[in-house]
Amino acid sequence: MTKTNSRPRVWLSWSSGKDSSWALHVLRSQDEVDVVGLLTTINQDASRVAMHAVRDQLLDLQAAAAGLPVFKVHIPSPCPNEVYEQAMSEAMTHAKAGGIDAMAFGDLFLEDVRRYRLERMADTGIDCLFPLWGIDTSELARTMVGSGLKAHVTCIDPKQLDASFVGRTFDAQFLDDLPAGADPCGENGEFHTFAYEGPMFEQPIPVLPGEVVKRGGFVFADLLPR
C-alpha cells in the first residue's frame, strides 16, 4: 500500500471501545497513514453500537472528540451473516469511491477473525491494517491504563466473567481483579467497553452510569450523556 503524493487514507473499524480507540492513537503516533474516518455497525432497532450497546448519541460525541466523521452501518438484531456481509460490502464500495485505501482493525490475536477480515476485503481493492496485532495483551492493557485512557465496561459475558464486573471502570484495579484465564483486553469476548477519555480524544466525553440489564445471555451497563 503506497501513495506517491500523500499518506494512504484510512478508515478505522470503530467499536467505541478501548481497543479501537488505542488503534487510533497508535496509527496517529506512527504518522504513516491518514485516518480520515471511523466505521461503526449500529443496531438499527435500538440505535446503539452493535454488541457494545452504546447509545448512538455517545458514539457521535466520541467521534467529535476524536475529530473524525463516523460512517454508520445499520444492521438488524439479530443479524444473519449474509445481511451483515452485504451491509459491509456496500460500506466498502462507498469507502472505495471516497478514496479510502485501507481499513484498520483493532484485533489483537484471534487468527480466525483476522483471516475472515482479510478474506472479505480481498476483492474490495482496500487493504487491511492491524496496528495492535500480536502485542501481549497484559502489557497492552497496562499501557492503555497508564496512558490515561479511561473506559466504562458496558457489557460482559457472564459465562466467562462475573456479572459484578459490568459497569466498572477499565483501570488498574479492574485488571488486578480479573480472574486467571480472562484476557486483560477481553479479546475472547469476556467484556466490552466504551472509551471516554485518553490521548486519542481532544476532550473527555462526559458520561453517567445507567441501569444494568440482562439481555440475550449478556449483562449490559447503560451509559448516558452527562
Residue, then its C-alpha position, 0 to 999 in steps of 0.5 A: m500500500t503506497k501513495t506517491n503524493s500523500r499518506p494512504r487514507v484510512w478508515l478505522s473499524w470503530s467499536s467505541g471501545k478501548d481497543s479501537s480507540w488505542a488503534l487510533h492513537v497508535l496509527r496517529s503516533q506512527d504518522e504513516v497513514d491518514v485516518v480520515g474516518l471511523l466505521t461503526t455497525i449500529n443496531q438499527d432497532a435500538s440505535r446503539v453500537a452493535m454488541h457494545a450497546v452504546r447509545d448512538q448519541l455517545l458514539d457521535l460525541q466520541a467521534a467529535a472528540a476524536g475529530l473524525p466523521v463516523f460512517k454508520v452501518h445499520i444492521p438488524s438484531p439479530c443479524p444473519n451473516e449474509v445481511y451483515e456481509q452485504a451491509m459491509s460490502e456496500a460500506m466498502t464500495h462507498a469507502k472505495a469511491g471516497g478514496i479510502d485505501a485501507m481499513a484498520f482493525g483493532d484485533l489483537f490475536l484471534e487468527d480466525v477473525r483476522r483471516y475472515r477480515l482479510e478474506r472479505m476485503a480481498d476483492t474490495g481493492i482496500d487493504c487491511l491494517f492491524p496496528l495492535w496485532g500480536i502485542d501481549t495483551s497484559e502489557l497492552a492493557r497496562t499501557m492503555v491504563g497508564s496512558g490515561l485512557k479511561a473506559h466504562v465496561t458496558c457489557i460482559d459475558p457472564k459465562q466467562l466473567d462475573a456479572s459484578f464486573v459490568g459497569r466498572t471502570f477499565d483501570a488498574q484495579f479492574l485488571d488486578d481483579l480479573p480472574a486467571g484465564a480472562d484476557p486483560c483486553g477481553e479479546n475472547g469476548e469476556f467484556h466490552t467497553f466504551a472509551y471516554e477519555g485518553p490521548m486519542f480524544e481532544q476532550p473527555i466525553p462526559v458520561l453517567p452510569g445507567e441501569v444494568v440489564k440482562r439481555g440475550g445471555f449478556v449483562f449490559a451497563d447503560l451509559l448516558p450523556r452527562 
